[in-house]
């Protein structure tokens, strides 16, 4: 549970701030692997869909509890970050040896008016480098998911209680909303799940009517 909270807190710190950056433009990538036929596809009320391996267990009933605990952590450690505009819409985990081996998180929130995805991502890293413990970026790359521009960020975070966490996050936008699909694992497990994570990110689809449902 602690690792899941750490993953969510790291995500909120990344999507919740914007500042100057001298980061170079992200290179282009194309996910190469196909979505395995054994993957299960989850569709949320015809609003979004995601496919994942059968060993992943959805934990959506925990969203309210997890978000409440995460909000308390953010308010204590980074009060300048607001989480009110962010909604988590999917949480799942892959268990191994009676512990969580990997996590899948999907969230969305308002995109700053008039800002492109490139400009948003260019401004992400000043805060993280100064405030997010153990933040280390491995790569940032542009891609296309379901015909939509996206950026995939590969990075590491650290916590004194749980140690390092390796993260692979997809960022994309539609109708003024910033979507994030995040996959996380312990560094020693990451290589075992890296292809799976890319397959999950590649499967993500934003369907119709999200804006009206999100603001209601």
Secondary structure, DSSP 8 states (H G I E B T S, - for coil): -HHHHHHHHHHHHHHT----------EE----S---TT-EEEEETTTEEEEE-TTEEE-GGGHHHHHHHHHHHHHHH-TTS--TT-EEEEEEEEEETTEEEEEEEEEEEE--TT--HHHHHHTSHHHHHHHSTT-EEEEEEEEEETTEEEEEEEEEEEETTTEEEEEEEEEEEETTEEEEEEEEE-HHHHHHHHHHHHHHHHH-EE-S-HHHHHH-
